[in-house]
Amino acid sequence: MSGASYPNAALNNIQGIKPNGSEKVSKKENLICEFQMPLHYPRYKKSDYEKMPEWKLDCLLREYGLPIMGDVKEKRNFAMGAFLWPCQIQSFNG
């Protein structure tokens, strides 16, 4: 094997190079993130979203880490845009 071999400490001193991942270390190392991606994609139809109560929309959006802003109509539109395919939205509009 040819080339120079450097111990890890020596690499840290070469032009400010740091080990992989060091740039992602935050000062808040004790911070715990509670978001976990759900296993399944929601299987609601457009008609389900249109009659879904606001509390259920809030839970669904929160479960997927999506913003919960606006009135119930805006939340419904956002959920439909996020979880329905365009053809599912358009087929019922026309």
NORJO-V863549 format. One record per backbone hydrogen bond with DSSP energy under -0.5 kcal/mol. CO is the residue of the C=O (numbers start at 1). NH is the residue of the N-H. Records with the same first field share a line. If there is no record, write none. Layout:
# NORJO-V863549
CO = NH / NH
This chain:
# NORJO-V863549
7 = 10 / 11
8 = 12
9 = 13
10 = 13 / 14
11 = 14
13 = 15
14 = 17
19 = 22
21 = 24
22 = 25
27 = 29
28 = 31
32 = 34
45 = 49
46 = 50
47 = 51
48 = 52
49 = 52
53 = 56 / 57
54 = 58
55 = 59
56 = 60
57 = 61
58 = 62
59 = 63
60 = 64
61 = 66
62 = 65
67 = 69
71 = 75
72 = 76
73 = 77
74 = 78
75 = 79
76 = 80
77 = 81
78 = 82
79 = 83
80 = 84
85 = 88 / 89
86 = 90
87 = 91
89 = 92 / 93
90 = 93 / 94
